[in-house]
Structure formats: C-alpha cells, structure tokens
Amino acid sequence: MKQRNPYLSIDRQIVGDIYTNREVLDNLTVLCDDFGSRFAGTPEEHKAASFISDTFSRYGLKNVELEEYPYAGWTRGTATLSITEPINRHLHCISLPYCPAADITAELVSVGQGSPPEYSALANTGDGKLVMAKSSSPIDLGRWVHRKEKYERAVLAGASAFIFVSEHPGVGPETGSLQNNRPAPIPGISVCKEDGDFLTRCLERYGKIKMQLKTTDINEPRKSWNVVADLPGNETPEEMILVGCHYDGHDISQGAHDPASGMVSVIEAARVLSTYATDLLKRTIRFIAFGTEEIGLTGAFQYVEAHDNELNNIRFMLNMDAAGGTSRKGIVLHKWDSLEPFFLTAQKQLHADMPVGQKVHSYSDHFPFFLKGVPSCHMGDPTSAPSGRGFGHTAYDTLEKVALENLRLASSIGARIALRCANEDEFPAKRRSSNDVQKIVDTDPGLEGYRISLKLKT
C-alpha cells in the first residue's frame, strides 16, 4: 500500500513557488556582483551581512540580528616565488590565508599528493625544506585529504614553508586557509597546476633545486558577524531546527558556487517557509548566515559558544554550504544511523534525487555543532568519491557557472526537509554525550585531518 504524504499540499505550494520564481538567482546576483568575494574583514563582507539581514526581515522572519564577534583577521600581501639554483626562474604564486610575512630560501621537496604514506616516506628529510603537495587525493586512500591536513603534516615534518599545487589545469592557484582563526606557524602559498608540474620536472631533471619565497601578509584582529533569523514555532518554539550556510568567500573570487549558491538557497527556503508554513510550524526554524567560515569555521564556533545554553534545544542542524552547485542534493548524516529511516521516508515523499548516507568531515560549519553532540548533516552526495574542487577556491568561481535549476532544487529540498524536522512529533535522534562524540573523533577516517590539527596545537 502506498504511504500517504501528509505534507503533499504544502510541498506543492513550496515547489510551485520556487520553480516559478527567480528570486533565488536575483539574490545570488546581488551577493556576487554587488559584494564580490565578501572576504572576511572587508567592507563587502559587512554589506553582504546587512543585505542578508534586510532580506530576512523583508521575508517576514523574526528576531533578525547581526551577532558581532572578534576573530584573527588576515590581509593579503604580495608573494613572490623564485628558483635560485640551478636555474633562475620566477613563478606566480599567492599566499594562503593566515600566511605570515617571511623571507625564506630553502631546498624544495615534493610529497606528491600529500597523503599520510607520502609524508611518512618523507621522514626526517623535510626539516627546513619547502614542502610541495598537490591538491588532489590518492584514489586508493578512500578519503579526501584536505589542504589543511597537508599543510599541518608539513609543519610537523619541520618544513620551513609549504607550496600547494592546484590539481586542475587552467584555473590558476587554488586558495584556502592554512589555520583556524590564528596566524599560521610557517608560510604557505599556492601555485597553478602548470607551474607545479614544471617544478616536478625540475626536481626530476636536476635532482635538487633551491627556491626563495617572500611573503608580506598581515595578521591583525578584526570583527565579523553571524546573521540570525527565526521562523517561530507555534507549539514548542524553544525547540529549533537550524538551517545555515556561510556567506563569506575568498578574496580572489566571487565565491558564487562556494558558498553563495548555498547561502541563497537558505534564504529562499526561509522565504517560502515564511510564506506557506507559518501557521502550521510546530517548532522554530532558525536560519543562520555564518561569517568567516573560509578562515576557520570561526562564525560557527562563535555561535556555538555564544548560544551554549540553547544547544539542548537544537533538534537538528542542516548545513547547506555550496548546496546550489552541481552536486546531488542529498542528506549526508554525520554518523546518525537512527536518522536514516526518517530521511528515507522524506526521500520518498519529496520525489527528488536526494540520496541519504553517512559521512563526517571537519571542514564546514556543521562541525562545531557536531563536536557539541548536536544531530547534524550537510547537503551533498554521500555516494561520491573523493574529488577536487574544480574551479572552487579559484578566481573562476563566478556567477555564470551556477544554474538556476540547481538553486531551485537545493532550496526546495532544504525547505521541505526543515519543515519535516520541525514538525515530526518523535524525532529519532537526541544530542550526543561528549564521550560519544569523542569516540567518533578518535576513530572515524574522515576526521584524520582534525586529529592532525590537534597534534599541531599541542
């Protein structure tokens, strides 16, 4: 017997509105074309936060606030990279966020894709060297090796500096933070794939090359903002669902896919739920635009700290970082087996390409909530193999690469999932204890990079 969908009527209203409306693309255009990268510490970041706040208010959300917090700011300076022996050659490079100012001359060594086995093979030969790693990850490793993990392994190996090589041709250097909310201990820069391949050939031809790296970046305190807005519940408003994404991008790009496609999908979900679900909503849905994610998940960590007394009331956190891109709009649960049946039922009701699975990583705004035991997920494809960012984190993550159809799909799934989470009488997950969280942190392969970062802090 076919299962009845109690949300059928409102599903049709939500989907019909989203798919006959261009509001989500209009908002994306404003974020990208009017405010550029929205990089932390820039006037454009604050303008974007104000725009999001004003838009939430215009859509009828309540308790709209910009929550200010301090963080470790960073300003890009000029970076230069040259081969000094046995040939002379200047290469284009960019500093990675939190890179310190430095002037270093050292021998170059390569660790290939920067996997744990490749760093193990480096052994003690990395001491004082410029360590170079590609942004790609070995297919047979079974997980993505994040840039930060590669950098931090280089620091632990005694490197004097780190060179990050983009895996994709024609997109230039790939940016990304070296640390979370603090200056990096050694310089880190990025070069394009073509120059990385050239350096690899030089190592093969000459056996040994020496390089000089100069960076002039500035680390200094700044402030940023989380934008918080509520759609209050009618029965138990103190209980809430969080739907969030960060709005800050990297300074070299518009960040249209990562993160803005996800941010405007959150805004669109807020619009249609405010329009159609206000009267029937049982619990509060809180929408959050996180600041300073790209340089350490800082806004999310600040939110968790500032709202510690509310964490027991959070039923679920849905992270929609970059959700309006080309990836499937699935539910990637963070080790919550008890939630799979709930989302599989929702999958049948939504009639959408929404795979459900289990993975966890430490590189987006869900992670501070995960560490506090809050049930969480991110929108993405749990069936996908580890892969690179494509044009993400490069100068080519621009508006025209985001399709309206993908924005609509992310918005419609996000809105309907949030509604179901808010209205389910018996939600099949409760907040984890700190001991249960620690067991996952200590053992899950997807959190190996986080474990390496903890070694660096000690």
Secondary structure, DSSP 8 states (H G I E B T S, - for coil): -----TTHHHHHHHHHHHTT--HHHHHHHIIIIITTT--TTSHHHHHHHHHHHHHHHHTT-EEEEEEEEEEEEEE---EEEEEEESS-EEE--EE-TT---EEEEEEEEE-TT--HHHHHHHGGGGTTSEEEEES---GGG-S---HHHHHHHHHHTT-SEEEEE-SSTTS------SSSSS--SS-EEEE-HHHHHHHHHHHHHHS--EEEEEE--EEEEEEEEEEEEEE--SSEEEEEEEEEEE----TTS--IIIIIIHHHHHHHHHHHHHHHSTTT--EEEEEEEESS-TTTSHHHHHHHHHTGGGGGGEEEEEE-TTTTSSS--EEEESS-GGGHHHHHHHHHHHTS---EEE---SSSTTHHHHHTT--EEEEE-TT------TTTTSTT--GGGS-HHHHHHHHHHHHHHHHHHHH-SS-S-----HHHHHHHHHH-GGGHHHHHHHHHH-
